[in-house]
Amino acid sequence: MAPLLFSLAFLSFLLLPSSSFAASSSCASETFSKNQVFTTCNDLPHLSSSLHFSYDSASGTLSLAFVSPPASSSGWVSWAINPTGTGMIGSQALIAFKQSNGAMVVKTFNVSSYAAIQASPIAYKTSDLSAEFGSDGKIRMFAKVVVGKGATSLNQVWQVGGSVTNGVPDQHDLKSDNKASMGKLDLVKGVSTTDSSAGASSDNKRNVHGILNAVSWGILIPLGAIIARYVKVFEAADPAWFYMHVSCQLTGYAIGVAGWATGINLGKESKGITYTTHRSIGIAIFALATLQIFALFLRPNKDHKYRLFWNVYHHSVGYSVIVLGAINIFRGLTILQAGDKWRTAYIAVICVLIGIAIILEAITWCIVLKRRRSDQKTYTNGHASVQQPFGV
């Protein structure tokens, strides 16, 4: 019976997901070149990072080693304490990276915004700052930080980046893991806890913003323009084409306004993060599209002397919205760091719309030329029938 139980237990162990075993043992199996020993280690849930630390409550000194692979071999890693909040803004950061001479360095940064940062003193006394770049591609950063006597917990933030310019870390990616790499460190229990709901909520809003704008400015508005340009040529479609065009544009505008408002709200929530070009183009699109809606109520009759000028204005603004919308959607995909499949999907949509436009352009030109020949023939026959009596 015992051998059977042992065999079942062994088989169960083999069937355990390797990731679960790795998660429970990776930080404990970490060794350091100078044989540093820490009382506690935590595998952090994001960016393949871990924190090793010992805390002396009597002196308030936290001895730590932060281990993480940078986003690239020329990148950086950071571990920080935020005494005023849970995010990166306001954090007192230790950042390790390789200098131009190849030597590793650890610098302190008071992160007051997401703009370019500069090395500066932080609110905590630090000592024994050092770092090493391992053959496994990970940076191991060591430090002692005086967090204060009697401290029991702190807000921690960790991050990785892909490049350093003139001794200053460049902005990191904004992927889900990057935005969720924060939490609370219990110094007494030696436990790290995280709340990724904020990062998930931000991701959802960004995705909704992207989808709404892609559907509105990227699909419905161009489709409405195609209807107005080509469907109206067919006599049987008059006046249905006009209502189709207006319905498509109004629906696209309503969805686009929702996407624009979501983007403005995201900008307010993401203090310090500003995508100036994307934001400016978005505001321009909204303004031009709103003008188009008001222009609908000022549309002169077909035989009005100002109708030609209205048409020029209406077409110019409409095509501007379409072009700017496509440009901004691609910029948005870059900001979201969406996978190639999303960019490919949108390119496919554009190609389909362009293909439809080309086909309809050919068809409408055939119809227009046929009508012109027919009108010319009718005019010629009518003219001959009038002149014939005079020749008799």
N, C-alpha and C positions, 0 to 999 in steps of 0.2 A: 504493500500500500504506500509506504513511504517513497520508494523509487517512482511510483506513478505520480504522486503529488509533486515530487521534485521535478519530474519531466514536464508536467503541466505548467508548473511555475516557470520553468526555463523557457518553454515555448511561449508563454504569455509575455515574458521579458523580451524575447526576440521579436514578437509582434508589436511591441510598443513603437509608436512613431518615433523615428530617429530625432525629429525636431524637438519632441518633448524631452528626450533624454539630454539632448544638447543644451536645451534651455535651462535644465536643472543643474548642469555640471560645467558649462562653459566658463562661467566666471570663477568658480572654485578651482578650476584646473589652471588658471592663469598664473604664470610665473614671471618674475621680473629679473632683469640682468643684475641688479645689485642686491637681490634677495630680500627686498623689502617685504614686510609682513604686515597685513592689516586684519583687524578683527572681524570685519564684515565686508561682504561683497554683494552687489545687486546687479543682475542682468537687466539693464534698462530695456523697455519694450520697443524702442524705436532706434533706427540708425545703427543697429548692430553694436551698440555701446554697452559698457559696463562701468560701474563705479565701485572702487575698493576704498574703504576708509576705516579710520580709527578715531574715536572722539574722546577727548579728555574734558569732562564736564567741569572739573575744578579750574582749569585754565581757560576753558572755552576754545580750545584749539582742535581744529579738524585737520587730520592728516589724510590726504587722499591721493588716489591714482585714478585718472580717468582714461579709459581705453576705448578707442574707436577708430575705424578706418576712415580717412578723409574721402571726400567725393572724388578726388583724383590724387595722383602721386605728388602733385605740386600744391595740394590743398591744405586745409587747416581743420583743427578740431577745437571745440570750446566747451567748457563747463562753467556755469555761472550760478550765482545766488541773486535772487531778486527780493530785496527787502520790502518792496512796496506793492508788488503784484505777482501775477503768475506767468506773464509772458516775457519776451525778450526786452521790451522797452523798460528801462530802469534797472536792468540787471547789471551786476558787478561781475565782469567776465574775465576768465583766464583763457587765453587763446594760444595754442601751440602750432607752430608751422616751421617749415624749413626756410632758412634765409638764402640769399643769393650765393653765399659762399658754401652752402651745403650743410651748415651747422643748424641744429634745432634750437629754437628759442621759445620761451613762454613770456607773453606780455599781458598786462592788465588793461582792460577797457571798461570805461563807464558808458554803457550803451544807452544813449538818450534818444536815439532815433534810428530808423532803418537806412538813413542816408550814410554817406561815407563816414566811417568812424576813425578815431585817432587814439593811439596808445595814451593812457592817462592813469593817474592813481585811482584806486577804488576805495569804497567805504570800509573795507576790511584790511587789516594788516596781514600781509602775506610774506612768506619766506620759503627757502628751499625750492624755488621754482626751477623745474628742469623738464626735459622731454627727450624722447628717443623714437626713432622710426624703425620699427621692427621689420624683419624679413618677411613677415606675414602680411605686410601692407598696412599695419595698424600703427597709430601714434599712441604712445603711452606718456601721459602728462602727469607730473608729480607736483604737489604743492602742500604747504601748510597754511591754513587760513584761520585766523582768530575770529570766530563767529560770536563770541561773547559768553561769559560765564553763565551757567544755568540754562543756556539755550537748549530746547528740546526738539525743535523741528525747524525746517527752513524750506523756502520755495527754490527748487532747482530747475535750471534750464540747460539743455545741452544741444549742441549743434555741430554740423560739419559743412565745409565749403570746398569749392573746387579750385580756387586760385587766390593768389596773393599778389598785390601790385605795390611796389615801392614800400614793402614792409607793412602794408595794411591789408587785412583780409577783405576780399571782395564779397559781395552779397551772395548768400547761399540760395539753393533752390527753394521753391515754394511747394514742394510735393507734400502729400499727406503726412508722411513720417516727419518731415522737417517742421511742419506746423504743430505736430502733436508731441514734440519732444520737450515736455515740461511736466512738472509734478511736484509733489511734496516729499521731502526726505525726513523720515523720523530718526533723529539721531540716537534716541534711547533704545528703540526697538530694532533699529538697523534695517528699516523697511522703506522702500521707495514706492510711492503710489502715484498714479497718473490719472488724469481726467481728460480723455481724448474727445469728449463730447463737443467741446468748443471748436476744436480743429475740424471735427466731422461736420458740425453745423456750418462752419465757414466754407468747407468744400462743397456742401450741398448748395449753398447760396451762389457760389461761383459757377457751379455747373448749371443751375437754373438760369443764371444771368447769361451764360454762353448759349444755352439751348434756345432761350427766348429770342435773343438777337439773331441767331443763325436762321431760325424759322421765319422771323419777320423781315429784317433787312436783307437776308441772304437768299430767301426763297419766295415768300409771298409778294414782296414789292416787285422783284424782277418779273415774276409770273404775271402780275397785274399789268406791267408795262408791255409784256408780250401780247396780252389780250387786247390792249388798247391799240397797239400798232398793227396787228395782223388780223384779228378776228373781225374787226369792223369792216374789213374789205369785202367780206361776204355779205351780200344784201340780205340774205335770210337771217343774219345774226343781228340786224338792226331793229330795235335799240337794245337787244339783250346784251350785246357786248359791253355797252356802257355800264349797265348795272353789275355785270360780272366784274368789270374793271374797278368800279367804285367799291364793291363789296370786298374784293381782294385787297385793295389798298387800305381801306378802313380797318379791316381785320389785321393786316400787317402792321399798320400804325399802332393799333391798340396793344398788340403783343409787343411791339418794339418799345412803346412807352413803358410797359411793365418791365422789360429787360433793362431799359435805361435807368428806371427808378431803382431797380435792384443793384445796378452798378454804382449809383450814387450812394446808396446805403452801405455797400461794401467799402467804398472809399472812406466813409465816415468811421466805420468800425476798424479799418486798418490804418490806424494813425501811424504816420511815418512812411507808409508805402504809397507812392504815387507813380502811376504810369501816365505821365503827362501827355504823350502823344495819343495813346489809346483814349484817354479821357477827353482830350480836346476834339478828336474826331467824333467821338460819341455825342458830345454836346452839339457839334456842327450838324450831324445827321438829324438829331432831334429837332433842332431849330428849323432846318430846311424842310423836313417832313411836316412840321406844324404849319409852315407857310403854305405848303401844298394843300393841306386840309382847308385852311381859310380861303385859299384861291378857288376852291370848289364852289364856294358860295358867291364868288365874284365873277364867275365865268360868263362872258358876254354871249349873246346869241351868235349863231353861225354867220349871219350876214352883218354883224356889227363891225364898224370900222376898226375897232380895237381888238377884234378877235385874233388877228394875226400876231399881234404883240403878246397877247395872253398865251397863245400857243407856244411861241418861242420861249417865254418865261417858264411855262409849265413843263415843257420837254427838257429844258436845260436843268432846272432844279431836280426834276425826277431822275434823270440820268446821273446827276451828281450824287444823289442819295444812293443810287445803286452801286456806283463805283466806290464811294466812300464806305458803304456798308461792307462790301467784299474785302476791302483793305483792312478794315477794323476787325472783321471776323478772323482773318489770318493773324492779326496782331494778338487778338484774344486767345487764339489757340496756342500761340507761342507763350503767352503769359501763363495760361493754365498748364503749360507743359503737357498738353494732351498727346496721346500716342499717335504714331504715324497713321493708324487706321482712321482716326477722326479727321485728320487733315486730308487723307486720301478720299474719305467719304464725301467731304465737302467739295473737293476738287471734282469728284464724279458728278455731284449735283450741278455744279457750274457747267461742266461739259455737257450734261444732258440739256440744261436750259439753253446753252449756246447752240447745241445741235438742233433743238426744236426751232429756235429763232432762225437759223440758217435755212432750214427746210421751208418754214413758213415764208421767209423772205423770197425764196425762189417761187413758191406757189403764188404769192400775192403779186409779184412782178408779172408772172404769166397772166394772171387775171386782169391786172391793170392794162397791160399791153393789148390783150385781146379786146378789152372794152374800148380802148383807144382806136383800134382798127375798126371795130364795129361802129363806133361813133363817127369815124371818118367816112366809112362807107355810107352810113345813113345820111351824113351831111352831103356827100357827093351826089347820091341818088336824089336827094331832095332838091339840091341845087339844079341838077339836070332837068328834073321835072318842071322846075319853074322857068328855066331858060328855053325849054323846047317850044313852047307856043310862040315865042318871039322869032324862032327860026322858020316857022311855017309860013 
